[in-house]
Amino acid sequence: VSTQSTGTKSVTHWDISVEVDDTLKQQMNSFLLSTVAQQEIMSLDQKIYETVDSIKALKTKREFMLSFASDPYGFVNKWLISQSRDLKVMLNIEGDPEEERKADFYQKDWLKEGVCRYFYTKVQQRRAELERDLGVRQLGSGTSSGN
């Protein structure tokens, strides 16, 4: 035995596994495995889903209304652009709605040519209808006279 202390103590720790019955775990397992509980859980899950979906819809509606309340003119303008873009996507139409809002877009040469072609086609269709109704023969399909 030494009467002088060195200042260090030796500490030893031991881990001992001890099995203890967990009654809560057994109760939870029996609850989860019962069919009545499964139906109740599914019913509650459905209610949770519907509630969350309702909250999302109300949040979207609130944001929509707040945006409108803060800047009605800008909101309507942005909303119309968005609706126009969505319609073009649904109908597979290409184009730039912002550019099409301006009069310069409709003053370009290609548009004037397109309008001329459109009217020419309509005039030709109407001419063919009138000739058919009046019984006029088209050039080259009648008999030649005077030879």
DRENTORKOL-3810 file (N, C-alpha, C; in nm, 4 decimals):
REM DRENTORKOL-3810
@n.u->0.0856; n.v->-0.1150; n.w->0.0000; ca.u->0.0000; ca.v->0.0000; ca.w->0.0000; c.u->0.0905; c.v->0.1216; c.w->0.0000
@n.u->0.0572; n.v->0.2103; n.w->-0.0844; ca.u->0.1353; ca.v->0.3323; ca.w->-0.0960; c.u->0.0534; c.v->0.4471; c.w->-0.0413
@n.u->0.1110; n.v->0.5312; n.w->0.0314; ca.u->0.0431; ca.v->0.6453; ca.w->0.0886; c.u->0.0547; c.v->0.7684; c.w->-0.0006
@n.u->0.1362; n.v->0.7638; n.w->-0.0972; ca.u->0.1519; ca.v->0.8762; ca.w->-0.1890; c.u->0.0539; c.v->0.8571; c.w->-0.3063
@n.u->-0.0170; n.v->0.9619; n.w->-0.3429; ca.u->-0.1100; ca.v->0.9511; ca.w->-0.4568; c.u->-0.0470; c.v->1.0133; c.w->-0.5806
@n.u->-0.0699; n.v->0.9508; n.w->-0.6900; ca.u->-0.0127; ca.v->1.0011; ca.w->-0.8155; c.u->-0.1075; c.v->1.0987; c.w->-0.8853
@n.u->-0.2310; n.v->1.1069; n.w->-0.8428; ca.u->-0.3241; ca.v->1.2024; ca.w->-0.8997; c.u->-0.4094; c.v->1.1446; c.w->-1.0119
@n.u->-0.3848; n.v->1.0268; n.w->-1.0556; ca.u->-0.4662; ca.v->0.9668; ca.w->-1.1613; c.u->-0.5490; c.v->0.8539; c.w->-1.1027
@n.u->-0.6715; n.v->0.8480; n.w->-1.1417; ca.u->-0.7599; ca.v->0.7426; ca.w->-1.0964; c.u->-0.7931; c.v->0.6542; c.w->-1.2146
@n.u->-0.8090; n.v->0.5329; n.w->-1.1924; ca.u->-0.8435; ca.v->0.4380; ca.w->-1.2966; c.u->-0.9929; c.v->0.4089; c.w->-1.2872
@n.u->-1.0645; n.v->0.4327; n.w->-1.3969; ca.u->-1.2083; ca.v->0.4100; ca.w->-1.4010; c.u->-1.2352; c.v->0.3080; c.w->-1.5099
@n.u->-1.3172; n.v->0.2119; n.w->-1.4816; ca.u->-1.3519; ca.v->0.1088; ca.w->-1.5781; c.u->-1.5030; c.v->0.1084; c.w->-1.5978
@n.u->-1.5438; n.v->0.0994; n.w->-1.7243; ca.u->-1.6863; ca.v->0.0957; ca.w->-1.7590; c.u->-1.7159; c.v->-0.0381; c.w->-1.8239
@n.u->-1.8333; n.v->-0.0918; n.w->-1.7955; ca.u->-1.8759; ca.v->-0.2177; ca.w->-1.8552; c.u->-2.0160; c.v->-0.2002; c.w->-1.9153
@n.u->-2.0347; n.v->-0.2533; n.w->-2.0358; ca.u->-2.1671; ca.v->-0.2549; ca.w->-2.0986; c.u->-2.2238; c.v->-0.3943; c.w->-2.0810
@n.u->-2.3375; n.v->-0.4005; n.w->-2.0187; ca.u->-2.4015; ca.v->-0.5302; ca.w->-1.9962; c.u->-2.5390; c.v->-0.5242; c.w->-2.0620
@n.u->-2.5643; n.v->-0.6172; n.w->-2.1525; ca.u->-2.6941; ca.v->-0.6247; ca.w->-2.2192; c.u->-2.7926; c.v->-0.6936; c.w->-2.1275
@n.u->-2.9065; n.v->-0.6282; n.w->-2.1089; ca.u->-3.0109; ca.v->-0.6841; ca.w->-2.0248; c.u->-3.1394; c.v->-0.6794; c.w->-2.1061
@n.u->-3.2055; n.v->-0.7921; n.w->-2.1237; ca.u->-3.3301; ca.v->-0.7966; ca.w->-2.1978; c.u->-3.4444; c.v->-0.7624; c.w->-2.1061
@n.u->-3.5278; n.v->-0.6668; n.w->-2.1508; ca.u->-3.6437; ca.v->-0.6243; ca.w->-2.0744; c.u->-3.7639; c.v->-0.6319; c.w->-2.1669
@n.u->-3.8723; n.v->-0.6841; n.w->-2.1200; ca.u->-3.9936; ca.v->-0.6913; ca.w->-2.2014; c.u->-4.0444; c.v->-0.5501; c.w->-2.2276
@n.u->-4.0705; n.v->-0.5209; n.w->-2.3566; ca.u->-4.1205; ca.v->-0.3896; ca.w->-2.3964; c.u->-4.2686; c.v->-0.4034; c.w->-2.4270
@n.u->-4.3531; n.v->-0.3727; n.w->-2.3336; ca.u->-4.4973; ca.v->-0.3908; ca.w->-2.3506; c.u->-4.5550; c.v->-0.2894; c.w->-2.4499
@n.u->-4.4986; n.v->-0.1733; n.w->-2.4564; ca.u->-4.5477; ca.v->-0.0722; ca.w->-2.5490; c.u->-4.5282; c.v->-0.1173; c.w->-2.6933
@n.u->-4.4149; n.v->-0.1799; n.w->-2.7217; ca.u->-4.3868; ca.v->-0.2287; ca.w->-2.8560; c.u->-4.4883; c.v->-0.3351; c.w->-2.8957
@n.u->-4.5221; n.v->-0.4242; n.w->-2.8051; ca.u->-4.6205; ca.v->-0.5284; ca.w->-2.8334; c.u->-4.7575; c.v->-0.4667; c.w->-2.8580
@n.u->-4.7954; n.v->-0.3681; n.w->-2.7815; ca.u->-4.9246; ca.v->-0.3023; ca.w->-2.7992; c.u->-4.9315; c.v->-0.2314; c.w->-2.9344
@n.u->-4.8227; n.v->-0.1652; n.w->-2.9715; ca.u->-4.8202; ca.v->-0.0947; ca.w->-3.1007; c.u->-4.8290; c.v->-0.1941; c.w->-3.2162
@n.u->-4.7575; n.v->-0.3044; n.w->-3.2069; ca.u->-4.7621; ca.v->-0.4051; ca.w->-3.3127; c.u->-4.9018; c.v->-0.4643; c.w->-3.3267
@n.u->-4.9659; n.v->-0.4969; n.w->-3.2148; ca.u->-5.1007; ca.v->-0.5532; ca.w->-3.2223; c.u->-5.1987; c.v->-0.4504; c.w->-3.2783
@n.u->-5.1812; n.v->-0.3238; n.w->-3.2437; ca.u->-5.2680; ca.v->-0.2186; ca.w->-3.2972; c.u->-5.2505; c.v->-0.2048; c.w->-3.4485
@n.u->-5.1273; n.v->-0.2035; n.w->-3.4933; ca.u->-5.1000; ca.v->-0.1857; ca.w->-3.6353; c.u->-5.1421; c.v->-0.3060; c.w->-3.7191
@n.u->-5.1417; n.v->-0.4239; n.w->-3.6608; ca.u->-5.1765; ca.v->-0.5441; ca.w->-3.7353; c.u->-5.3262; c.v->-0.5704; c.w->-3.7406
@n.u->-5.4045; n.v->-0.5087; n.w->-3.6576; ca.u->-5.5485; ca.v->-0.5331; ca.w->-3.6597; c.u->-5.6113; c.v->-0.4630; c.w->-3.7800
@n.u->-5.7109; n.v->-0.5266; n.w->-3.8425; ca.u->-5.7737; ca.v->-0.4718; ca.w->-3.9642; c.u->-5.8565; c.v->-0.3486; c.w->-3.9337
@n.u->-5.9196; n.v->-0.3455; n.w->-3.8179; ca.u->-5.9981; ca.v->-0.2276; ca.w->-3.7798; c.u->-5.9061; c.v->-0.1074; c.w->-3.7689
@n.u->-5.7903; n.v->-0.1292; n.w->-3.7079; ca.u->-5.6945; ca.v->-0.0200; ca.w->-3.6941; c.u->-5.6431; c.v->0.0234; c.w->-3.8310
@n.u->-5.6234; n.v->-0.0716; n.w->-3.9221; ca.u->-5.5766; ca.v->-0.0360; ca.w->-4.0577; c.u->-5.6789; c.v->0.0532; c.w->-4.1274
@n.u->-5.8058; n.v->0.0179; n.w->-4.1146; ca.u->-5.9097; ca.v->0.1003; ca.w->-4.1765; c.u->-5.9144; c.v->0.2391; c.w->-4.1128
@n.u->-5.8986; n.v->0.2437; n.w->-3.9833; ca.u->-5.8991; ca.v->0.3718; ca.w->-3.9136; c.u->-5.7798; c.v->0.4565; c.w->-3.9576
@n.u->-5.6643; n.v->0.3929; n.w->-3.9691; ca.u->-5.5434; ca.v->0.4641; ca.w->-4.0132; c.u->-5.5624; c.v->0.5166; c.w->-4.1552
@n.u->-5.6188; n.v->0.4328; n.w->-4.2430; ca.u->-5.6412; ca.v->0.4770; ca.w->-4.3812; c.u->-5.7407; c.v->0.5927; c.w->-4.3864
@n.u->-5.8438; n.v->0.5853; n.w->-4.3021; ca.u->-5.9423; ca.v->0.6931; ca.w->-4.2955; c.u->-5.8771; c.v->0.8228; c.w->-4.2477
@n.u->-5.7956; n.v->0.8126; n.w->-4.1453; ca.u->-5.7262; ca.v->0.9314; ca.w->-4.0946; c.u->-5.6259; c.v->0.9857; c.w->-4.1955
@n.u->-5.5561; n.v->0.8969; n.w->-4.2659; ca.u->-5.4639; ca.v->0.9402; ca.w->-4.3714; c.u->-5.5386; c.v->1.0167; c.w->-4.4796
@n.u->-5.6558; n.v->0.9665; n.w->-4.5180; ca.u->-5.7358; ca.v->1.0337; ca.w->-4.6207; c.u->-5.7797; c.v->1.1721; c.w->-4.5730
@n.u->-5.8217; n.v->1.1814; n.w->-4.4470; ca.u->-5.8609; ca.v->1.3116; ca.w->-4.3916; c.u->-5.7423; c.v->1.4084; c.w->-4.3895
@n.u->-5.6262; n.v->1.3573; n.w->-4.3541; ca.u->-5.5053; ca.v->1.4416; ca.w->-4.3525; c.u->-5.4752; c.v->1.4910; c.w->-4.4926
@n.u->-5.4818; n.v->1.4000; n.w->-4.5909; ca.u->-5.4549; ca.v->1.4377; ca.w->-4.7301; c.u->-5.5527; c.v->1.5455; c.w->-4.7758
@n.u->-5.6818; n.v->1.5265; n.w->-4.7477; ca.u->-5.7822; ca.v->1.6244; ca.w->-4.7889; c.u->-5.7603; c.v->1.7585; c.w->-4.7204
@n.u->-5.7227; n.v->1.7555; n.w->-4.5933; ca.u->-5.6982; ca.v->1.8799; ca.w->-4.5203; c.u->-5.5774; c.v->1.9539; c.w->-4.5772
@n.u->-5.4700; n.v->1.8803; n.w->-4.6047; ca.u->-5.3496; ca.v->1.9426; ca.w->-4.6624; c.u->-5.3812; c.v->1.9989; c.w->-4.8005
@n.u->-5.4583; n.v->1.9239; n.w->-4.8799; ca.u->-5.4961; ca.v->1.9709; ca.w->-5.0132; c.u->-5.5802; c.v->2.0984; c.w->-5.0035
@n.u->-5.6717; n.v->2.1016; n.w->-4.9081; ca.u->-5.7544; ca.v->2.2204; ca.w->-4.8862; c.u->-5.6688; c.v->2.3390; c.w->-4.8439
@n.u->-5.5724; n.v->2.3157; n.w->-4.7576; ca.u->-5.4819; ca.v->2.4234; ca.w->-4.7130; c.u->-5.4032; c.v->2.4786; c.w->-4.8307
@n.u->-5.3527; n.v->2.3892; n.w->-4.9163; ca.u->-5.2770; ca.v->2.4340; ca.w->-5.0342; c.u->-5.3648; c.v->2.5190; c.w->-5.1253
@n.u->-5.4896; n.v->2.4748; n.w->-5.1474; ca.u->-5.5804; ca.v->2.5503; ca.w->-5.2342; c.u->-5.6099; c.v->2.6873; c.w->-5.1745
@n.u->-5.6339; n.v->2.6923; n.w->-5.0440; ca.u->-5.6617; ca.v->2.8205; ca.w->-4.9784; c.u->-5.5402; c.v->2.9122; c.w->-4.9803
@n.u->-5.4206; n.v->2.8559; n.w->-4.9665; ca.u->-5.2978; ca.v->2.9356; ca.w->-4.9712; c.u->-5.2801; c.v->2.9961; c.w->-5.1104
@n.u->-5.3046; n.v->2.9141; n.w->-5.2135; ca.u->-5.2932; ca.v->2.9630; ca.w->-5.3515; c.u->-5.3944; c.v->3.0738; c.w->-5.3771
@n.u->-5.5170; n.v->3.0539; n.w->-5.3306; ca.u->-5.6218; ca.v->3.1546; ca.w->-5.3490; c.u->-5.5852; c.v->3.2838; c.w->-5.2765
@n.u->-5.5312; n.v->3.2714; n.w->-5.1551; ca.u->-5.4920; ca.v->3.3892; ca.w->-5.0777; c.u->-5.3816; c.v->3.4668; c.w->-5.1492
@n.u->-5.2803; n.v->3.3954; n.w->-5.1986; ca.u->-5.1717; ca.v->3.4612; ca.w->-5.2711; c.u->-5.2252; c.v->3.5303; c.w->-5.3960
@n.u->-5.3178; n.v->3.4658; n.w->-5.4642; ca.u->-5.3812; ca.v->3.5226; ca.w->-5.5833; c.u->-5.4503; c.v->3.6544; c.w->-5.5487
@n.u->-5.5299; n.v->3.6519; n.w->-5.4427; ca.u->-5.6049; ca.v->3.7710; ca.w->-5.4023; c.u->-5.5123; c.v->3.8821; c.w->-5.3505
@n.u->-5.4099; n.v->3.8464; n.w->-5.2739; ca.u->-5.3164; ca.v->3.9478; ca.w->-5.2239; c.u->-5.2418; c.v->4.0137; c.w->-5.3386
@n.u->-5.2034; n.v->3.9349; n.w->-5.4379; ca.u->-5.1344; ca.v->3.9905; ca.w->-5.5531; c.u->-5.2253; c.v->4.0877; c.w->-5.6281
@n.u->-5.3511; n.v->4.0500; n.w->-5.6433; ca.u->-5.4466; ca.v->4.1384; ca.w->-5.7096; c.u->-5.4697; c.v->4.2657; c.w->-5.6292
@n.u->-5.4804; n.v->4.2517; n.w->-5.4985; ca.u->-5.5067; ca.v->4.3677; ca.w->-5.4127; c.u->-5.3900; c.v->4.4655; c.w->-5.4123
@n.u->-5.2677; n.v->4.4159; n.w->-5.4206; ca.u->-5.1519; ca.v->4.5048; ca.w->-5.4132; c.u->-5.1288; c.v->4.5824; c.w->-5.5427
@n.u->-5.1574; n.v->4.5219; n.w->-5.6599; ca.u->-5.1355; ca.v->4.5892; ca.w->-5.7882; c.u->-5.2339; c.v->4.5345; c.w->-5.8916
@n.u->-5.3586; n.v->4.5853; n.w->-5.8929; ca.u->-5.4607; ca.v->4.5295; ca.w->-5.9827; c.u->-5.4226; c.v->4.5365; c.w->-6.1307
@n.u->-5.3711; n.v->4.6497; n.w->-6.1761; ca.u->-5.3362; ca.v->4.6635; ca.w->-6.3174; c.u->-5.2258; c.v->4.5661; c.w->-6.3574
@n.u->-5.1182; n.v->4.5642; n.w->-6.2810; ca.u->-5.0075; ca.v->4.4734; ca.w->-6.3115; c.u->-5.0496; c.v->4.3280; c.w->-6.3008
@n.u->-5.1343; n.v->4.2993; n.w->-6.2025; ca.u->-5.1813; ca.v->4.1620; ca.w->-6.1850; c.u->-5.2602; c.v->4.1151; c.w->-6.3067
@n.u->-5.3553; n.v->4.1961; n.w->-6.3507; ca.u->-5.4376; ca.v->4.1575; ca.w->-6.4658; c.u->-5.3510; c.v->4.1448; c.w->-6.5907
@n.u->-5.2571; n.v->4.2347; n.w->-6.6069; ca.u->-5.1684; ca.v->4.2294; ca.w->-6.7225; c.u->-5.0862; c.v->4.0992; c.w->-6.7227
@n.u->-5.0261; n.v->4.0676; n.w->-6.6083; ca.u->-4.9477; ca.v->3.9434; ca.w->-6.5974; c.u->-5.0361; c.v->3.8203; c.w->-6.6141
@n.u->-5.1564; n.v->3.8275; n.w->-6.5594; ca.u->-5.2476; ca.v->3.7139; ca.w->-6.5674; c.u->-5.2896; c.v->3.6879; c.w->-6.7121
@n.u->-5.3186; n.v->3.7954; n.w->-6.7868; ca.u->-5.3562; ca.v->3.7791; ca.w->-6.9279; c.u->-5.2411; c.v->3.7226; c.w->-7.0101
@n.u->-5.1197; n.v->3.7678; n.w->-6.9835; ca.u->-5.0029; ca.v->3.7136; ca.w->-7.0534; c.u->-4.9877; c.v->3.5658; c.w->-7.0217
@n.u->-5.0049; n.v->3.5308; n.w->-6.8960; ca.u->-4.9950; ca.v->3.3908; ca.w->-6.8549; c.u->-5.1024; c.v->3.3058; c.w->-6.9220
@n.u->-5.2251; n.v->3.3562; n.w->-6.9252; ca.u->-5.3342; ca.v->3.2809; ca.w->-6.9878; c.u->-5.3102; c.v->3.2654; c.w->-7.1371
@n.u->-5.2597; n.v->3.3697; n.w->-7.2007; ca.u->-5.2281; ca.v->3.3626; ca.w->-7.3429; c.u->-5.1209; c.v->3.2581; c.w->-7.3691
@n.u->-5.0173; n.v->3.2585; n.w->-7.2859; ca.u->-4.9088; ca.v->3.1611; ca.w->-7.3000; c.u->-4.9615; c.v->3.0189; c.w->-7.2803
@n.u->-5.0466; n.v->2.9997; n.w->-7.1789; ca.u->-5.1032; ca.v->2.8668; ca.w->-7.1533; c.u->-5.1884; c.v->2.8199; c.w->-7.2707
@n.u->-5.2677; n.v->2.9101; n.w->-7.3275; ca.u->-5.3515; ca.v->2.8743; ca.w->-7.4421; c.u->-5.2658; c.v->2.8348; c.w->-7.5614
@n.u->-5.1584; n.v->2.9092; n.w->-7.5845; ca.u->-5.0697; ca.v->2.8756; ca.w->-7.6964; c.u->-5.0031; c.v->2.7402; c.w->-7.6756
@n.u->-4.9680; n.v->2.7080; n.w->-7.5522; ca.u->-4.9080; ca.v->2.5777; ca.w->-7.5233; c.u->-5.0105; c.v->2.4680; c.w->-7.5476
@n.u->-5.1332; n.v->2.4895; n.w->-7.5024; ca.u->-5.2375; ca.v->2.3880; ca.w->-7.5201; c.u->-5.2704; c.v->2.3659; c.w->-7.6667
@n.u->-5.2670; n.v->2.4717; n.w->-7.7464; ca.u->-5.3021; ca.v->2.4616; ca.w->-7.8879; c.u->-5.1806; c.v->2.4431; c.w->-7.9783
@n.u->-5.0629; n.v->2.4309; n.w->-7.9204; ca.u->-4.9375; ca.v->2.4163; ca.w->-7.9956; c.u->-4.9147; c.v->2.5318; c.w->-8.0928
@n.u->-4.9417; n.v->2.6520; n.w->-8.0474; ca.u->-4.9214; ca.v->2.7719; ca.w->-8.1287; c.u->-4.7906; c.v->2.8358; c.w->-8.0850
@n.u->-4.7113; n.v->2.8770; n.w->-8.1839; ca.u->-4.5851; ca.v->2.9424; ca.w->-8.1509; c.u->-4.5998; c.v->3.0928; c.w->-8.1699
@n.u->-4.5205; n.v->3.1687; n.w->-8.0998; ca.u->-4.5236; ca.v->3.3133; ca.w->-8.1137; c.u->-4.4880; c.v->3.3798; c.w->-7.9823
@n.u->-4.4697; n.v->3.5105; n.w->-7.9896; ca.u->-4.4350; ca.v->3.5886; ca.w->-7.8711; c.u->-4.5513; c.v->3.6825; c.w->-7.8401
@n.u->-4.6255; n.v->3.6579; n.w->-7.7326; ca.u->-4.7429; ca.v->3.7410; ca.w->-7.7033; c.u->-4.7081; c.v->3.8870; c.w->-7.6785
@n.u->-4.5938; n.v->3.9141; n.w->-7.6207; ca.u->-4.5541; ca.v->4.0522; ca.w->-7.5940; c.u->-4.5322; c.v->4.1265; c.w->-7.7250
@n.u->-4.4683; n.v->4.0601; n.w->-7.8227; ca.u->-4.4436; ca.v->4.1228; ca.w->-7.9528; c.u->-4.5747; c.v->4.1408; c.w->-8.0288
@n.u->-4.6646; n.v->4.0457; n.w->-8.0172; ca.u->-4.7911; ca.v->4.0501; ca.w->-8.0902; c.u->-4.8853; c.v->4.1568; c.w->-8.0364
@n.u->-4.8593; n.v->4.2090; n.w->-7.9184; ca.u->-4.9433; ca.v->4.3145; ca.w->-7.8616; c.u->-4.9185; c.v->4.4485; c.w->-7.9293
@n.u->-4.8055; n.v->4.4630; n.w->-7.9944; ca.u->-4.7663; ca.v->4.5920; ca.w->-8.0518; c.u->-4.8055; c.v->4.5992; c.w->-8.1996
@n.u->-4.8418; n.v->4.7192; n.w->-8.2447; ca.u->-4.8885; ca.v->4.7388; ca.w->-8.3822; c.u->-4.7780; c.v->4.7110; c.w->-8.4846
@n.u->-4.6516; n.v->4.7341; n.w->-8.4480; ca.u->-4.5417; ca.v->4.7116; ca.w->-8.5421; c.u->-4.5363; c.v->4.5671; c.w->-8.5902
@n.u->-4.5802; n.v->4.4750; n.w->-8.5072; ca.u->-4.5796; ca.v->4.3327; ca.w->-8.5437; c.u->-4.6657; c.v->4.3091; c.w->-8.6678
@n.u->-4.7747; n.v->4.3860; n.w->-8.6821; ca.u->-4.8687; ca.v->4.3653; ca.w->-8.7921; c.u->-4.8389; c.v->4.4532; c.w->-8.9136
@n.u->-4.7286; n.v->4.5248; n.w->-8.9109; ca.u->-4.6902; ca.v->4.6099; ca.w->-9.0227; c.u->-4.5747; c.v->4.5517; c.w->-9.1025
@n.u->-4.5351; n.v->4.4304; n.w->-9.0744; ca.u->-4.4196; ca.v->4.3695; ca.w->-9.1405; c.u->-4.4590; c.v->4.3174; c.w->-9.2789
@n.u->-4.3581; n.v->4.3036; n.w->-9.3668; ca.u->-4.3822; ca.v->4.2633; ca.w->-9.5053; c.u->-4.4427; c.v->4.1235; c.w->-9.5155
@n.u->-4.3971; n.v->4.0315; n.w->-9.4346; ca.u->-4.4475; ca.v->3.8953; ca.w->-9.4454; c.u->-4.5965; c.v->3.8881; c.w->-9.4152
@n.u->-4.6434; n.v->3.9765; n.w->-9.3284; ca.u->-4.7848; ca.v->3.9762; ca.w->-9.2941; c.u->-4.8674; c.v->4.0320; c.w->-9.4094
@n.u->-4.8165; n.v->4.1375; n.w->-9.4738; ca.u->-4.8875; ca.v->4.1944; ca.w->-9.5888; c.u->-4.8980; c.v->4.0911; c.w->-9.7014
@n.u->-4.7895; n.v->4.0172; n.w->-9.7231; ca.u->-4.7921; ca.v->3.9132; ca.w->-9.8259; c.u->-4.8901; c.v->3.8024; c.w->-9.7877
@n.u->-4.8944; n.v->3.7666; n.w->-9.6622; ca.u->-4.9870; ca.v->3.6635; ca.w->-9.6155; c.u->-5.1317; c.v->3.7055; c.w->-9.6341
@n.u->-5.1618; n.v->3.8323; n.w->-9.6076; ca.u->-5.2977; ca.v->3.8825; ca.w->-9.6259; c.u->-5.3343; c.v->3.8794; c.w->-9.7744
@n.u->-5.2416; n.v->3.9212; n.w->-9.8603; ca.u->-5.2671; ca.v->3.9183; ca.w->-10.0049; c.u->-5.2935; c.v->3.7757; c.w->-10.0522
@n.u->-5.2151; n.v->3.6808; n.w->-10.0074; ca.u->-5.2357; ca.v->3.5400; ca.w->-10.0467; c.u->-5.3695; c.v->3.4881; c.w->-9.9953
@n.u->-5.4035; n.v->3.5270; n.w->-9.8750; ca.u->-5.5309; ca.v->3.4830; ca.w->-9.8188; c.u->-5.6469; c.v->3.5344; c.w->-9.9040
@n.u->-5.6456; n.v->3.6658; n.w->-9.9345; ca.u->-5.7539; ca.v->3.7217; ca.w->-10.0152; c.u->-5.7563; c.v->3.6627; c.w->-10.1556
@n.u->-5.6402; n.v->3.6398; n.w->-10.2150; ca.u->-5.6339; ca.v->3.5787; ca.w->-10.3482; c.u->-5.6993; c.v->3.4405; c.w->-10.3456
@n.u->-5.6682; n.v->3.3610; n.w->-10.2432; ca.u->-5.7270; ca.v->3.2272; ca.w->-10.2309; c.u->-5.8779; c.v->3.2366; c.w->-10.2134
@n.u->-5.9266; n.v->3.3296; n.w->-10.1324; ca.u->-6.0702; ca.v->3.3466; ca.w->-10.1114; c.u->-6.1394; c.v->3.3911; c.w->-10.2399
@n.u->-6.0768; n.v->3.4836; n.w->-10.3152; ca.u->-6.1349; ca.v->3.5296; ca.w->-10.4420; c.u->-6.1429; c.v->3.4137; c.w->-10.5408
@n.u->-6.0385; n.v->3.3323; n.w->-10.5485; ca.u->-6.0384; ca.v->3.2177; ca.w->-10.6394; c.u->-6.1457; c.v->3.1160; c.w->-10.6000
@n.u->-6.1628; n.v->3.0936; n.w->-10.4716; ca.u->-6.2677; ca.v->3.0022; ca.w->-10.4261; c.u->-6.4053; c.v->3.0548; c.w->-10.4633
@n.u->-6.4286; n.v->3.1825; n.w->-10.4413; ca.u->-6.5580; ca.v->3.2433; ca.w->-10.4739; c.u->-6.5811; c.v->3.2413; c.w->-10.6241
@n.u->-6.4774; n.v->3.2665; n.w->-10.7025; ca.u->-6.4881; ca.v->3.2644; ca.w->-10.8484; c.u->-6.5281; c.v->3.1249; c.w->-10.8961
@n.u->-6.4650; n.v->3.0230; n.w->-10.8398; ca.u->-6.4971; ca.v->2.8851; ca.w->-10.8780; c.u->-6.6415; c.v->2.8523; c.w->-10.8415
@n.u->-6.6883; n.v->2.8990; n.w->-10.7264; ca.u->-6.8273; ca.v->2.8748; ca.w->-10.6872; c.u->-6.9238; c.v->2.9416; c.w->-10.7851
@n.u->-6.8957; n.v->3.0677; n.w->-10.8216; ca.u->-6.9825; ca.v->3.1403; ca.w->-10.9142; c.u->-6.9838; c.v->3.0755; c.w->-11.0523
@n.u->-6.8668; n.v->3.0354; n.w->-11.1004; ca.u->-6.8600; ca.v->2.9702; ca.w->-11.2307; c.u->-6.9369; c.v->2.8387; c.w->-11.2289
@n.u->-6.9262; n.v->2.7653; n.w->-11.1222; ca.u->-6.9987; ca.v->2.6387; ca.w->-11.1099; c.u->-7.1489; c.v->2.6642; c.w->-11.1057
@n.u->-7.1920; n.v->2.7660; n.w->-11.0290; ca.u->-7.3347; ca.v->2.7970; ca.w->-11.0175; c.u->-7.3922; c.v->2.8492; c.w->-11.1481
@n.u->-7.3123; n.v->2.9276; n.w->-11.2230; ca.u->-7.3591; ca.v->2.9849; ca.w->-11.3490; c.u->-7.3381; c.v->2.8913; c.w->-11.4678
@n.u->-7.2658; n.v->2.7856; n.w->-11.4482; ca.u->-7.2412; ca.v->2.6898; ca.w->-11.5550; c.u->-7.1387; c.v->2.7364; c.w->-11.6559
@n.u->-7.0518; n.v->2.8262; n.w->-11.6176; ca.u->-6.9475; ca.v->2.8772; ca.w->-11.7060; c.u->-6.8374; c.v->2.7731; c.w->-11.7134
@n.u->-6.7944; n.v->2.7445; n.w->-11.8380; ca.u->-6.6851; ca.v->2.6486; ca.w->-11.8544; c.u->-6.5522; c.v->2.7170; c.w->-11.8300
@n.u->-6.4654; n.v->2.6431; n.w->-11.7682; ca.u->-6.3316; ca.v->2.6969; ca.w->-11.7431; c.u->-6.2505; c.v->2.6894; c.w->-11.8711
@n.u->-6.1513; n.v->2.7779; n.w->-11.8827; ca.u->-6.0670; ca.v->2.7841; ca.w->-12.0029; c.u->-5.9983; c.v->2.6490; c.w->-12.0242
@n.u->-5.9998; n.v->2.6047; n.w->-12.1487; ca.u->-5.9308; ca.v->2.4814; ca.w->-12.1823; c.u->-6.0189; c.v->2.3595; c.w->-12.1710
@n.u->-6.1356; n.v->2.3700; n.w->-12.1133; ca.u->-6.2209; ca.v->2.2529; ca.w->-12.1008; c.u->-6.3351; c.v->2.2529; c.w->-12.2014
@n.u->-6.3529; n.v->2.3625; n.w->-12.2729; ca.u->-6.4622; ca.v->2.3729; ca.w->-12.3698; c.u->-6.4161; c.v->2.3310; c.w->-12.5102
@n.u->-6.5089; n.v->2.3341; n.w->-12.6074; ca.u->-6.4759; ca.v->2.3000; ca.w->-12.7466; c.u->-6.4264; c.v->2.4230; c.w->-12.8178
@n.u->-6.3392; n.v->2.4027; n.w->-12.9123; ca.u->-6.2881; ca.v->2.5163; ca.w->-12.9885; c.u->-6.3759; c.v->2.5363; c.w->-13.1117
@n.u->-6.3944; n.v->2.6611; n.w->-13.1526; ca.u->-6.4788; ca.v->2.6903; ca.w->-13.2668; c.u->-6.4007; c.v->2.7672; c.w->-13.3707
@n.u->-6.4419; n.v->2.7518; n.w->-13.4950; ca.u->-6.3858; ca.v->2.8339; ca.w->-13.6005; c.u->-6.2708; c.v->2.7731; c.w->-13.6735
@n.u->-6.2364; n.v->2.6458; n.w->-13.6706; ca.u->-6.1273; ca.v->2.5920; ca.w->-13.7513; c.u->-6.1785; c.v->2.5348; c.w->-13.8731
END
